[in-house]
Amino acid sequence: MNFSKTTLALGLAALVSATPAFATNIVASIKPIELIVKAVAGDKMNVSTIVPPGSSPHNYSMKPSQRRALEQADAIFWVGPDMETFLSRLLGGTEFAGKVVAFTEPSEGEPDMHHDHHDHHHHGHDHGDGEDPHLWVDPGMALQMAKAVHAKLSTLDGINISELDANLKEFEHSLHTTEQNIETSFKQLKGTSLFAYHNAFERFAEHYELDLAGVLTLNPELSPGARHIAEVQKQLRAANQPCLLTEPQFNRQWWRSITEGLNVTVSTWDPLATDIASTANGYIEFQQSIADAVLECLPK
């Protein structure tokens, strides 16, 4: 009889000591950030995302339950005030101080993070000369972000640091291998002119030294004017094997009309990683999914 009581007690003790790892609540603003956090935290920690797939991170309206999730979070990760504008006032305040990691600073000429940002919405994606906030599409930046995640998570209670270390090391290794494979596959793209729908693609192109012939719009939430459309059509006509990389989040109508009658390949990539499974390997799959979309541009 005593034996089974002891076993039960030991079992309960084990259960209690195992809870902290699962009780760590981490909130990421958008899916790609969640994937980077997952790579470091592993699949055991509870990581949730605020902006659901398919919604814009610029003008999202938060639900009360998400506000509570932020209040209960042990750590919160977001890109910064130029990206998830709806979070600027909340995360810039004192309430969440010490819990929040932003991967970018407010751009020059922007109001300081701690002040009222009500004038922030209108410029959507057009960041002028500010830094392009789509950091996560660049695997080099993703690794830096993963290191920042590691640094933050290491400070939390009940965290297994050696597990975090191993996860980060594994991520770095997988990322490096994937980058090399992608670079090799991109050698076939010589002679293809890539056009991106908007500037979210630029950091990826730069990292892999892809030749980006043009970016169609700075602010995908506005339809371009007739003069701009004519300019883009001229570029597409003059280009060698033009390929247009579009995104599922935005209005397809106008680029259909732009490319009508032109010999342009169209391929879709998703900067918000909507269809990527949320696992520790998700970011690697995300990088590969962008590369696959680019390789769709090869002449068939």
N, C-alpha and C positions, 0 to 999 in steps of 0.2 A: 504493500500500500504506500509506504513512504517513498518507495522508488518512483512510482508514477507521479506523486506530488512533486518530487524534486524535478522530474522531467518536465512537468507542467510549468513549474517555477522558472526553470532554465529557458524553456520555450518562450515564456512571456518576457523574460529579461532580454532574450535575443530580439524579440519583436520590438520591444521598447527602444533598444539601442539602434535598431535598424531604421526607426522612423525618421530621424532628422534628415537623411539624404532625400527621402521622398517629401518631406515637409518643406523643403526649400522651394519657394515660389518665385519663379523668374518670369518677368513679362518683357516681351519684345514688341516693338511698335509694328513691324511689318514682317511678312513671311521670310524674306531673305536673311534678315537679322536673326530671326528665330533659328534658321538653319545653321548659321555661324555659331550661335549660342549652344545649340544642340551638339555641334561637333566637339565643343570643349566640355560641356556639362555631361555629355553622354545621354543615353536614353532613360536613365533613372529619374532625373530631376523633372519637376513639373514646369514646363516652359509653355506659356500661352502667348498668343499674338492679339494685338488690339484691332488692327485693320484687317477685316476678312478678305480673302482672295476676291479679286474682281472689283474692289473699291479703291478709289484714289486716296493715297496717303496725304493729299494736300487739303482736302476739304471734308474729311470724314467727320461724322457726328457720333461722338462716343455715347454708349448706353450707360445707364447708372451702374449696371453690374460690372462694366469694365472699369469704371471709376473706382468701384470697391476692390476690384482685382489689383489695381495700382496701389491702393492703400494697404493691401495685405501683402504686397510683393516684398521680397527680400532684396531684389535687385531689378532695375529697369534699364533696358538698353534701347536707344533710339539713334537715328542718324543725326538729327539736330534741327534747329529752327527753320532752316531753308527747305527742309523736306516735309516733315510731318508738322505742317504749320498749325494744325488744330491742337497740338500738344504743347506749343511754345509757352503759353502763359502758365499752364498747370505745372509742367516739369521745371520751369524756370523759377518757380516760387520756392519759398522756404520749406513748405510742407514735405517735399520729397528730397530735400537736400541730403546728400550722403548715400542715397539709394540709386541715384541716376547716373548712367554713363552715356554721354553724347559723343558720337564719333567725329562730329565737326563742330567748329565754332560758328557763331553767327557771322555772315559775310560782311565785309566792309560796307559801311554806309547803312547797314541794317540797324534798327533800334537794338539796344542791349536786350539780352534774353530776359532780364528781370522786369522789363517794362511792358506796358500794354502793347500787344501786337495787332490791334484790330485792323491795321492797314496792310496786313501781310498777305491776305488772301488773293487780292486782285492780281498779283503777278504770277500766280500759279507756277508754271514751269520755266518762265522766262527769267533766268537768274542774272541777266545782264552780264557783268564782268565777274560776278561772284563765282565761288568755286562750284563746279558741277557736283551736286550732292549724291549722285548715283554711285557711291564709292564701291558698293558691294559687288558690282559686276566685274571689277578688277581683282583677280585672285591674289595679287600682291597686297592690295589694300585689305582683302578679306583676312589674310594671315595676320596683319597688324591688328585688325579688329578682334580676331580670335585671341591674340595675346592680351589685349585690353580686357576681354571677357574673363580670361584666366586670372588676371591680376585682381579683378573685382570679386569673382567667385571665391578666390582663395581667402578673402577676408571674412567670409560668412561662417557662422557657427555650424558645427556638425558636418563640415565638408571634408571629404577624403582627398587631401591635396595630391597624394601620389597618383590617384586615379585621374585627377585633372591633368597632371603632368603627362601621364601616358596618353591621354586623349589628345592633348595639344600636339604631342610628338607624332602621333599617328596621323593627325590631320595634316600636319606640315608635310609628312612623307607622301600621303595620298595626293595632296594638292600638287606637289612637285612632279610626281609621275604623270598625273593627268595633264598638267601644263605641257610637259614634254611631248606627250602623245598628240595633244591638240596642235602644238606648233608644227609637228611633222605633217599632220593631216592638212594644215593650211598651206603647205607648199604648192598644193594643186591649184590654189586660187589665183596664181599668176595670170594676169590678163582679164580678171573679172573686176568690174567696177561696182563697188558696194555703195549703196545709198541707204541711210538710216532714216526712219520715220521721225525720230526726235533724238535729242542729245544723250538719252540714257545709254545709247550704244557706244558713245565715244571712248569711255575709259577701257572698255573691253578691247575695242579696236586698237587703241594706243598700246595696251599691254602686249598684245600679240603682233604688233607692228603691221596691222592690216591697213590697206590703202582705202581710206574712206573718202569716196569722191564727193559726197555731199550729205547734208542733214536737211531734211525737208522743212521742219518746223521747230521753233524754239518753244512755243506754247501749244501743246497738242490739244488743249481745251478750246482753242479758237480755230475756226476754219480759216485757211489762208485766203488772201485776196487774189483777184484775177491776175495781177501783175506777177505775184509770187508764183502762182501756178504756171504761168507762161515761162518764167525763168527756169523752174524745175524741169518742165517738159523739154526745154532747149538742152539742159544738161544731160537729161536721160537720152535724148536723140544722139547727142555727140559722143556718148560713152560707149566703151567697148564692153560687150556682154553685161549690160546693166542689171543689177539685182537690187530689189527694194526690200529692206528688212522692216517689216511692220510689227506692231504690237497688238495683242488682243484687246487691250483696254480702251482703244480709241476708235473714233468714227472711221469706218472703212470707206464710206460713201465717196469722200472727195479724192482719196488716192486711187479708187477705181476709175474715176473720171479722168484723173491725170494720166494714168497709164494706158488708157483706151487707145487702141490702134498702134501702140508702141510695142516693140519686142522687148519686154521687160519681164524678168523672172521675179516672182514675189514669194518671199519666205517669211514665216512668222516666228518671232522669238518672244519670250515673256520675261521681262526684267523683274516681275514680282513673283516668279517661281510658283505660280498658282497650282500647277499640276504635280509638283515635286513632293514626294512623301516627306513628312516631317520626321526625319531620323538623323542620327549622327553622321550618316553618309550623304545626307540630302544636299549639302552645298556642292560636293563633288559632282553629283548627278546634275545639279543646276548648271555648273560650268560646262559640262558635257552637252547639256541640252542646247545651250547657246551655240556651241561649236557645231552641233548637228544642224541647227537652223542655218548657219552660215554656209555649211557644206551643201545645203540644198540649192545654193546659188550656182553650183558647178553645171556647165552645159550637160544636158542629158544625152 
